[in-house]
Amino acid sequence: MIDNVLNNKKVFLTGHTGFKGAWLTLMLHQMGAEVTGYSLTPNTNPSLFEVIHGETLCHSIIGDLRDTKLLHQTMAECQPDVVFHLAAQPIVRTSYQIPAETFEINAIGTANVLDGIRMLNKPCVGVMITTDKVYQNNETGQAYKEDDRFGGYDPYSASKACAELVIDSYRKSFFNPAEYNQHHKAIASARAGNVIGGGDWAADRLVPDIVRALSKNEAIQIRNPKAVRPWQYVLEPLSGYILLAQKLMEDPIRYAEGFNFGPNPSDTLTVEEMTQMATEIWGSGTFVFPKLTNQPHEAGLLSLDITKAEKVLGWRPHLNAHQALEMTLEWYKTYYKNPSAITELSRKQIRQFENI
């Protein structure tokens, strides 16, 4: 994958026990990287990390981003060539329940990771993962570009916008590209969202909710059927993160910026369209629109402009929404029939994606 640029490289990965983090752990393992993971214990049951025996794929440290002593000690022991920062409180609706904690984890936690990079006495590149929701979303239908204004209505989105400001501050103050020969660090941010793929069991996410209902032959409860999102298969942004790390290692001055990773515009579909497509691929299923009151605000329309990633990095999405759902639902069907086969299927899907 991408010339196996991370083969034998030391990688520090936060959030390795999460959905995207577990997939990235498996990808990095297949690339021959020496991975140290730092994260809380998996917060879903089942969890992808446990299903694929993630503890055998990396040196796994269970820790909190807010525990700066353990975090910085682990980073110092790892001596990473590359840092991928994925750990976060990632759920919009949860952020309404624990708003201050969401800001603490997502903004201050990011600063803590950047401090760890700052204290390393060696060259290092960092890819800091935020979200497509960092932009001030006026829901006008525009596709947001990297230089658009940051903002956020809900605590999750605002906390990630804060994280982007933290990243930019550290990049200017401590990792300034113009002074690279003094500090030998390069930091970029990656913005993606509405990722689907096998192994996501988080609450209040569309595909996990769909699969839970389908596996029990229950009607799917659709909360916001007209909401529009940029849906993409999990390996799409992860390949972008790896490519961005490669580019940073090749030219740490040019690529120390923010990049959007999203689907083609034709794959910005409504929740209802995605649900209908999922039931067709699954071969059965019904869905209903319950009348909900006093629900927290969630964005109705969101899309990303990925021109910069295409032109500057040479990255592009490979799968459309239908193909992404096919691979995702194949994973879940296999899991419910034969969980012991899921690690090999996950590796197979990575190989399939590489060859597209």
SVG drawing of the C-alpha trace seen along z (x, -y; Angstrom):
<svg xmlns="http://www.w3.org/2000/svg" viewBox="-44 -32 62 51">
<polyline fill="none" stroke="black" stroke-width="0.4" points="0.0,0.0 1.4,-3.4 4.8,-1.8 4.8,-0.4 6.4,-3.7 5.8,-2.9 7.5,0.5 9.7,0.8 8.7,-2.7 7.7,-3.4 4.1,-4.7 2.3,-6.1 -1.5,-5.8 -4.0,-7.3 -7.5,-5.8 -6.3,-2.4 -9.2,-0.6 -11.9,-2.6 -13.5,-1.7 -11.3,-3.7 -8.3,-3.1 -8.7,0.6 -8.8,0.6 -5.8,-1.6 -3.9,0.7 -4.6,3.6 -3.5,1.7 -0.3,0.5 0.4,4.1 0.1,5.3 2.4,2.6 5.1,3.7 5.0,0.8 5.9,1.1 2.8,-0.3 2.3,-1.6 -1.4,-2.2 -2.7,-4.5 -6.4,-4.6 -9.1,-3.9 -10.6,-0.4 -13.1,0.3 -16.4,-1.5 -18.6,0.8 -19.5,4.5 -18.6,6.1 -15.7,4.0 -13.7,4.3 -10.4,4.1 -11.2,7.2 -12.8,9.1 -9.6,8.8 -7.4,9.5 -5.9,6.0 -3.6,6.6 -1.5,9.0 -1.1,6.3 0.5,3.6 2.0,2.6 -1.3,1.6 -1.4,-0.9 -4.7,-1.6 -4.6,-5.3 -6.5,-8.6 -5.4,-11.6 -5.8,-13.7 -3.2,-11.6 -0.3,-13.7 2.3,-11.8 1.4,-8.4 0.8,-9.8 4.1,-11.6 6.0,-8.7 4.5,-6.3 5.4,-8.6 8.9,-9.0 9.3,-5.3 7.9,-4.8 10.2,-7.4 7.8,-7.5 8.6,-8.5 4.9,-9.1 2.0,-10.0 -1.6,-9.4 -4.0,-11.1 -7.5,-9.6 -8.6,-9.4 -11.7,-11.5 -15.2,-11.7 -16.7,-11.1 -20.5,-11.2 -22.5,-14.3 -25.5,-13.3 -23.1,-12.2 -21.5,-15.6 -24.9,-17.1 -24.7,-14.8 -21.0,-15.5 -20.2,-18.8 -17.3,-20.0 -15.7,-16.5 -16.1,-16.5 -14.1,-19.8 -11.5,-18.5 -10.9,-15.3 -11.1,-16.7 -9.3,-20.1 -7.1,-19.7 -6.4,-16.1 -5.1,-17.2 -2.9,-19.8 -1.5,-17.0 -0.5,-14.9 1.1,-17.9 3.0,-18.6 4.3,-15.0 5.5,-15.5 7.1,-18.8 9.1,-17.1 10.5,-14.4 14.2,-14.9 14.0,-13.4 12.3,-14.1 8.6,-13.2 5.5,-13.9 2.0,-14.1 -1.4,-13.5 -4.0,-14.9 -7.5,-13.7 -10.5,-16.0 -13.8,-15.8 -15.8,-17.2 -17.9,-19.0 -15.2,-21.6 -16.6,-24.1 -19.1,-26.8 -22.0,-25.0 -24.7,-27.3 -26.4,-24.4 -26.4,-26.3 -25.4,-23.3 -21.8,-24.5 -19.0,-22.0 -16.6,-23.3 -12.9,-24.0 -9.9,-23.8 -9.7,-27.6 -13.4,-28.0 -14.3,-29.3 -14.3,-26.9 -17.3,-26.7 -19.8,-24.3 -23.3,-24.3 -23.1,-21.2 -20.4,-20.7 -18.8,-17.9 -18.4,-20.0 -17.2,-23.0 -14.7,-20.9 -13.2,-19.7 -13.1,-23.2 -11.2,-24.1 -8.8,-21.2 -8.1,-22.7 -7.2,-26.0 -4.9,-24.2 -3.2,-22.4 -2.7,-25.6 -1.3,-27.3 1.2,-24.6 2.2,-24.4 2.9,-28.2 4.4,-28.4 6.5,-25.2 6.5,-23.4 6.7,-26.3 7.5,-25.0 9.8,-28.0 11.9,-26.8 11.9,-23.1 15.7,-22.7 15.5,-23.7 12.7,-21.5 12.4,-18.7 8.6,-18.3 5.7,-18.5 2.1,-18.6 -1.0,-18.2 -4.7,-17.9 -7.1,-15.5 -10.8,-16.2 -13.2,-13.3 -16.5,-12.1 -19.5,-9.8 -17.3,-6.8 -18.9,-3.4 -17.3,0.0 -17.5,3.3 -16.9,3.4 -18.6,0.1 -21.0,0.7 -21.3,-2.8 -24.6,-4.1 -26.4,-6.8 -24.6,-6.1 -26.6,-5.2 -25.0,-1.9 -24.6,-0.3 -28.2,-1.2 -29.2,0.4 -27.3,3.5 -28.5,4.0 -32.1,3.8 -31.5,6.0 -29.7,8.7 -32.8,8.9 -35.4,8.6 -36.6,5.4 -37.7,2.2 -34.9,-0.4 -35.7,-3.6 -34.7,-6.5 -34.1,-9.7 -33.3,-12.3 -34.3,-10.8 -33.6,-14.0 -30.2,-14.7 -27.4,-14.7 -24.0,-13.4 -20.7,-12.6 -20.7,-8.8 -17.4,-7.0 -15.9,-3.6 -13.5,-3.5 -10.4,-2.6 -10.8,-5.7 -9.9,-8.3 -7.4,-5.9 -5.5,-5.6 -5.6,-9.4 -4.1,-9.7 -1.3,-7.3 -0.6,-9.1 -0.5,-12.4 2.1,-10.9 4.1,-9.8 4.0,-13.2 5.0,-14.8 8.0,-12.6 9.0,-13.4 8.5,-17.1 7.7,-18.3 7.4,-21.9 5.0,-21.7 2.3,-19.4 2.0,-20.7 -1.5,-21.9 -5.2,-20.8 -6.8,-18.4 -10.3,-17.2 -10.9,-13.5 -14.4,-12.8 -16.4,-11.0 -17.2,-12.1 -20.1,-14.6 -22.5,-12.0 -22.1,-10.0 -23.5,-12.8 -26.8,-11.1 -29.6,-11.4 -30.0,-9.1 -33.2,-7.7 -31.4,-6.9 -28.6,-5.1 -31.1,-3.1 -33.0,-2.1 -29.8,-1.0 -28.7,1.0 -32.0,3.0 -31.7,3.8 -28.1,5.1 -29.0,7.0 -32.0,8.5 -34.6,7.6 -35.6,5.0 -38.1,2.2 -37.6,-1.2 -39.9,-3.7 -39.8,-7.4 -40.7,-7.7 -42.0,-11.1 -39.3,-12.5 -39.6,-15.6 -37.0,-17.6 -34.2,-16.2 -30.7,-17.8 -29.7,-19.8 -27.9,-17.8 -26.7,-19.3 -29.1,-18.6 -26.7,-19.2 -23.0,-18.7 -20.5,-18.2 -16.8,-18.5 -14.7,-19.9 -11.9,-17.4 -10.1,-19.2 -7.1,-20.0 -6.4,-16.4 -6.9,-15.3 -4.5,-17.9 -1.9,-18.3 -1.7,-14.7 -2.9,-12.7 -5.5,-11.1 -9.0,-10.2 -11.9,-8.1 -12.2,-4.7 -15.6,-3.4 -19.1,-4.8 -21.7,-4.6 -23.2,-1.4 -19.8,0.4 -19.0,-0.9 -22.2,0.5 -21.7,3.8 -18.3,4.3 -19.6,3.1 -22.6,5.4 -20.6,8.3 -18.4,7.8 -21.4,7.8 -23.1,10.8 -19.8,12.7 -19.5,11.7 -22.9,12.8 -22.4,16.2 -18.8,16.9 -17.0,14.5 -13.7,16.5 -13.5,15.6 -13.6,11.9 -9.9,11.1 -9.1,12.8 -12.1,11.1 -10.8,7.7 -7.4,8.3 -8.9,9.5 -11.0,6.2 -7.8,4.2 -6.1,6.1 -9.2,5.7 -9.2,2.0 -5.5,1.7 -6.1,3.3 -9.0,1.1"/>
</svg>
